[in-house]
Amino acid sequence: MSWTSGDMVGYLQIHCSDFCSPSGDRLNAGKEVTIRRVVPILGVPDALVPIDLPSRIGLLPGETCALWVSFDVPVTQPPGVYIGEIWITAVRGETEFAAEKVESEKLQMKKDLQGFLAQAEAASNESAEVLTEALRSICEGLHQVLQSPLLSAGCEDFGKMEIDEEFQASPSVQVQFSITVWDFVLPITPSLPAVFGISETVIEDRYNLKHGSKEWFKSLNMHFDWLLQYRLSPYFCRWGDNMRVLTYTCPYPATHPKSEDYYSDPRLAAYAVPYIPVLSSSDTAKDVVKSELEILKTKPHWKKAYFYLWDEPVGFEQYEVIRSIAEEIRNTAPDARILTTYYCGPSDPSMKLDGFESFLKVPTFLRPHTQIFCTSEWVLGGREDLVKQITDEIQFDRSEEWWTYVCMGPGELHPNWHLGMRGTQHRAVIWRVWKEGGTGFLYWGVNCYEKASSPSAEIRFRRGLPPGDGVLFYPGEVFNIGATLPVASVRLERLLSGMQDYEYLQLYSSMYGRHEALSLLERTGTYTGPERYTLEHNPIESLRGEIYHAYRPVT
């Protein structure tokens, strides 16, 4: 369907039915069944902007709109086949809707202009830097307002909707979906601890929040809870010099009643304990850490705790700092876990080993002051045979763990979450973790855009990084003034699918053993290695289908 007549906008109505099973059970439209509009970022469809149901969408001439349909099945939902429909109807310009849309757009334009005015007034007493950023954001918003069809010549004529001949009788598209709900519930606590960083400084700058204020806590609470729905274990972070990093999952001290709500949340697979002196070393700060440890180490959830102190140390001097801090922590809590990320061995001139041999020996250099050795997938490239060499250096019998991470690389064909990569390439990140046998995963940032001082400021990826690296969701205010929740990326949704796939593979392994699960993963053509995985969805359906049929007789 195409919209003609000048530069006017065409409109589509989106409807969705409830999804019903033969026994009468339902997945309700707008609740368990949601639809989001896919908005391009740098020309790549990525931002998933929520729409109400039913909804009306405007399209510019020649514009294509993609919709993302999600099903959030409650754990109590009866199993069965659920059928529902989504239909999209082209609205002709001469209908009453044209006049309604004019009034609706006028109201939205008024709200936008009021928002820009409030933003200008709020920034008028701020620093020159904040004021400049606010003016830039307001200018961008005003440019968008000027694109409104209401300000175009001939706006009284909403044009004609041209329908292809085959649609003349019924100018709508109707799609029926069939959803199978298994009699299997994903474990509420993810089997894979996947810890993902949220930059507190980005939140503070973008939303003009004072550290430790009531609104600051409210924003961190929202981000924490929102990200948990993706089966991720969030941690907040603030970077210091030389790659020191303050990480914490809970913004409240252990003595605060809310801290237990954070740490004991069953959706959390792992949590970061803050070591405040990593950025500001003082006796007072060290006393605070000791008091926190005395409380936390007695809790049932302590086994989920870890300390992430330094990102990618590259020399013995940095190793020595990690050792010193680890000794201090473990003097109070002997079973505390220290996590260290690394992509290379120490680069000191005294090293007699070559690059990869030096990398392999990092556990020897950091033992016993690191328990979680977190290595970059970039080092492996496409060579899965290197995994055994790495894991041979890990003393699993002494409770050491091997985690992996991606940051910047790997690129090209290898699994990662860069903007513009194939959908299965995003999903394959977690397939790779499962096949390689990693016991955890870390991602450095989900909201690390360039600095901005307005919630609605344009999203800019950080210079020097591949597009999308460090960004898995967007501020909702960028797309809708007054939004209160972030907007997920397509890549974040594919990450969720990968986390679910991980649980299905674990389920199959529990029934038939890991060897058979590995065989299934490869036999279906889903994933063989970091350069050999499906580019289509059918093999994934085959994988899940075989697991479903294998599980079904057991129940």
N, C-alpha and C positions, 0 to 999 in steps of 0.2 A: 504494500500500500504506500502511496506517495501523496504528499500535500503540495498543492500548487497555489498560484495566485500571489505573485509578489514575494515578499519576505515573511509572510505570515506563518504562524505556528500551527501545526496540526495536532490534534488531541486524540489520545487513546484512553479508553476506560479499561481498567484491570479488575477482573472479578475472580474470586476463588471460592470454590465450595468447600464445605467440610469433607474430610476423608472418612469414609464409613466402611466398616467390615460387615460381612453377612449377618453377624450376631448383633449388629446395632451399635457397636462401640465406635467412638469418634476420635479423630484428630482435628481439632477446631482451627478453622481459618483465622489468621490473625493472632493465634496463640501458639499452638504447636506447629502450625504451618505458616511460615512467613515468606514474604517476597521482598527482595531488595533490588534496587536499580544499580546496574554496574556502570560506574562512572570512570572514564579513562583518566589515567595519571601519566603525563608525558606521552600520551597517545596509546597507552597500554591499558586495557580494561582491568581495573584493580580495586577501586573503592566501592564498597557495597553499602549504598545509602538506603536506609529503611524507607518503605512507603506504607501508607495505611491501606487497609482493605475494606471495601473497594477503594480504588484510587484512580485519579486521572493524571495522565502524563502528557506534557507538551513536547513535540518534536519539531526541530527546525527542518526546513526542506532538505531532503537527502540524508538526514541523520538516521543512524541505526541505534536502536536501544536494546541492550541485553538485560534480561531479568535473571536473578539468582533465587532459586526456590530452596528453602531449608525446612527440614523436618526435625523437630526437637521432641523425641519420643519419651514420655515420662517412664520412670522405672516400673510404675504400676500398670502400664498399658497392657491390656490383654493381647496375646499374640494373634496373628491372623493377617489376612490380606485386606488392605484398606485402599479403596478406590475413590478418587476425587477428580475434579476438573478445574482447569484454569482457562478462562476465555478473555480474549482481548478484542475490543470492539472499536472500530474507527467512528469517531463522532463527527457528523457533518457540520459544516460551518453555520448552516441556516437553522440549526436546532436551538432550543432555549439555552443549551449549555454554553453557547458562544457568549451570550450576555452574562451568564453566571461566571464564566471564566474571566471576563473583563473585570467584574467586581472583585473576584478573588485575587487577581493579579494586582489590582489597585491597592487592595488591603495589604498584600505582601510587600508591595513597593513602599507603602507608608511605614510598615514595620521596619523594613531595611533602612530607610532614611532616618527613622527615629534611633535605630541602633547605631548608625554612623555618627549621629549628633551626640549621643551619650558617650560614645567612644572618644570623640574629640574633646568633650568636656572633661572626661576623666583624665585624659592625657595632658590637658592644658597646664597643669601644675607639676608635671613630671620633668625629668631631665631631658636635655636636648636629644639624647639618643632614643629615649622612649617615645618622645614626641615625634621624631622623624619616622620611626617605625610605624607609629599609629597613623600618621598621615599617608604613608605608603600603602598601608592596609586599607584605609578609607578610600584612597584613589582607586585601588583595585576593585573595591566593592562598587564604587560609583560607575566605573566602566561597565561592570556587569549590569547594573541597573539601566544604563543607557542602551543596552542591547535588547531591552524588553520590547516585545511587539507593540505594546501600548504607545511607545514613543516613535513608532515607525509611521511613515506616510501611509495614509489609507487604513489606519487601524480600525476604522468602523466596519471594514469589510474583512471578515475572517476567512475569505477565500472559499474554495471548493475542495472537497475530498474526492480525489480520483481513485476509484476502486478498479482493480483488474476485473475483466469480464467474469472470471470464474467466481469472483466474490460479490457480483452485483446483487444476487439474491439475498445474501446474508453477509454483510461487510464485517465479519468477525472471524477470528481464529480460535478454535476450541481444541484444547489438548487434554487428554485423559491420562492420569498417572495411576500406577498400581504400586503400592508400597507394601512390602512384606515385613512384618514385625516379628522378630525372633522371640522365643522364650528363653532369652539369655540377656542378662544385665551386665553391662560393662562395670568393672569394679570401680567404686566411687573414688578410691585412691589409685591413681595411675600406677601401673606396674613399672613404668619408666619414669624416674625422676628427671623431668625436663625443666630446668631452671632458666628463666628468661628475665633479662634486666629491663627495668623501667627507669629512665633518667629523671631523678627528682629535680635537677636543675632546669631541664626542658619544661617541666610542669610549672615550676616557679616563674620562669621567665615568660612563658606564653600566657599564663593566666594571672600574672602580676600578683603572685601569692607570697606572703612573708613566711619564711621558714618557721614552722612550729605554730602558726596561727590556726584558728578554728577552721577556716576555709582550706588551709593547707592539708590538715588531717582529713577533712571531708573529701578532698580531691584524691588523696592517696588511697583512702578507703574504697572509693568508687573504682579506681583503676585496678586495685588488687582484686576486688570481687568480680569485676567484669572479665578479667583475664583468666580467672579460675575456670570459667565455663569452657575454655578451650583445652582443658586437661593439662594446663601448664602450672608450674610453681613459680610465681613471680618473686622477684627481689628488686628493691629500689637501690639505686647506686648514685654515687657522687665520686667523680674522678679527681685524683690528686696529681702531684708531680711524679714523673718517672714511672707512670702506669700503676701507682698505688691506687687502690679503689676501696671506698667504704661501701659495703653492701649490707643490706638488712631487709628482711621480709616484713617485719612488724615495726611500724614507726613509733610504737609506744614502749616505754620501759617495762621490764618483766613484772614490776610491781603494780602496773596499771591493770584494772579489770579487763580492758579490751584486749590486752596482749594474749590472754588465753583463747579468746575467740579466733585470733589469727593463727596461733601455733597449733591449736587442736582441731582446726578445720580439716575434716577427713578428705577433702579434695586436694589437700596439699601433700605432695610426695616428698618434699624436702624444703627446708627453710634456712635462710642465711641469718647468722647471728652477727650483729654489728660489733666491730672492733674499732671503736671511736679513735683511739690513739694513732691509727694508721694515717690519719690526716692531721691530727693535732695531739702530739704526744705530751702528756702531762701526768703528774701523779694522780690528779683528780680524775682524769679520764680513765686511767688504768684501774682506779678503785671502782669506778662505775662498772667497768667490764667484769671485774671480779665479783661484784654483787649480782650482776645479771647471771653469771655462770653458776653461782651458788644456788640460785633459784631454778634456772632452766634444767640443770643436770639431774634434778630430782623428778622431773616430769616424765610421764610415759612417752611423750612425743619427742624426747631428747634424741632418740635414735635417728630422727629426720634432720637433725641440725648439722650445719657445716659452716666453716669460715672461709670466705673468699677474700684474700688480702692483697694480692698482687697479680696483675694481669700480664702474662707472657714475660717473665723475668728472663734476661739474656746473659747474665754474668754472675760470677761467684759473690760479688759484693751484694747484689740483690738477693741471692740465695741466703746469704748470712743474715739479712734483715728478716727474711721469712723464718729462718731457724730460730732467731731470737724471739720473735713474736709467738711462734708456735710453742716454744718452751714456756713462755709466760702463761699462755692459755692453758696448756696441758698440766701445768703445776696445780691449777685449780680444778680442771676437769680432764683427767688423764685419758678419757676416751673421746675427747673432742676430735672432730675430723677437720683437717685443713685441706682445702681444694686449691690446686695450683694449675693454671693453664699454661701451655707452652707449645711452641711450634719449632723450636730449635734447642740445641744444647748450649752450654755457656760458650761465649765467643772470646773468652780470655786468651791472650797470646800463649799462656802456659799450657793450654790444651794441646795434646799430641794426637787427638782423634780427629777424623774427618767429620764433615757435617752430620751425616745420618748416624754414624757411630756415636758421636757426641750427644745427639738427640736421644738415642736409645738409653744412654747412661744417666739421664736426668733423674730417674727414680733412685739410683744409687747415691747421687749427690744430695738429694732432698730427704732421703729416708733418715730417721723416722719422723721428720717434721712435716711431712705431707702424707695424707692417707688417700686422697682422691687425685689421681694423676689424669689430667684432662688435656688430651692432645688434639691438635688441629687436624681435621680431615684433609686439609690442603697438603700436608706432608705426605699423605698416602697417595694422593693423585688417583690414578686408576689401578694401583697395585694392591689388591687385597692380600697378596702373599706377605706383605709387610706387617699385617696385623699380628701374626703369630710372633714375629720378632719383637714387637712392642709388648705384647701381653706376656711373653716369656720373662720380661724384666719386672713384671708386677707380682708381688707376693700376695696372691689372693688368700692363701691360707693364714695370713696375718691381718686379714680384714682390710687389705688395700683394695682400691677400686680403680677401674679404668673407664673414664668418661671421654667423650669427644665433643668437639664444637666446630662450627663454621663461622668465619669472620672474613669478609672480603672474598676470599677464595674458599673452596675451589670454584672455578667458573667453567665456561664452555659447556661440555656435555654433562659435567658432574652435578650431582644433586646439590641444590642450594635454593635460596629464596630471593634471588635477584629479580627485579622487575623485567618482564619480557621472556623469562624462561618458560618452558612448556609446563603445563599443569602437572603432569606426572613427574616432572623433574623436581618440582616443589615437594610433592608427596613422597618422593623416593628418599628424601633426607632421613626419614624415620625408618624406612625399609632398610636403608644402609646400616643404621644403628643396630637394628634387630639382627641382621645377618652377621655383622662383625662381632656381635656379642658384647657391645658396650653396656655398662651397668648404669649409665646416666648420660645426660646431654645438657650442654650449656649454650645459650645464645646471648650475645653481649648486649643487645638493645632492641626494643620494639617501638620506641618513639623518639629516636635520635635524629630529628630533623635539624636543619639550620636554625639558629637562634631567631626568635620572633617575640614580640611583646604584645601580641594581640591574639586571642583565641581563633579569630577568623582569618588571620593572616595566611597568605598563600603558602602551601607546603613546598619547601625546598629541600632536596636531599643534600647531604653533606658533601662538600667538595672532596675529591680524591677517593671517594668510595663508589663502587658500582651502584647504579640506580636501584633503590629499594633496600640496600644493605642497611641493617639497623632500624628499619621501619616496617612494622607489620600491621599498624593501624593508624588512623588519621583522626585529628580532632573533629568531632561532629559539627562544631560551629563553622568549619570551612564550607560545609555544604548547606547547613540550615542554621540561621541565626536563632539562638535560643535552645539549640540542641544540648542535651545534658549527658549524653553518652558518646564514647568514641565510635568511629565507623571502622569496621573490620575491613581488611584487604582480602582479596581473593586468595592471596598466598597464605594468610592466617587460616582461612577455612580449609585449605588443602593440607596445612599442617595438622589441623584437627582430624582430618580424614586419615592422615598417616598415623596419628596417635591411636585412633580406633583400630586401624589395621594391625598395629602392634599388639593390641589386646586379643584380636582374633587369632593371630599367629601364636600367642602365648596359650590361648585356649587349645588350639590344635596340638601344640607341643605337649600340653598336660595330658592329652588323650593318647597320642601316638609317639611322642618323643621328638626331640629337637631335630634329629636327622630327617624324619619324615616331613616335618614342617618346612625345613630347608628345601627338600625335594619338591614339595608342593609349590613353594614360592617360585622356584625355577621352572618347574614343569608347566605351570600355567602361563609362563612367559611374562610374569609380572616383574620380577627383578632377579637378575643374575649377578650383576656387579655395577659399580658406579658409572660405567660407560655402556652397560647393557641392561636396559629396562624398557618396559613398554611405553610407547608414545600414545597409545590408545586406551580407552576405558574398558573394553571388553575383557582383556585378561584379568583386570581387577575384579570384575563381576564374576568371572570364573573362579577366582581365588576365594572370594567370599562365599560363593555358591557351594563350592566343595566343602568348605568349613561348616557351612550351615547344614548340609546334608549329612556330614560326618557326625555332627553334634546331635542332630535331631533324633536318631534312633536311641542314643544313650539316655535321652530324657523321656 
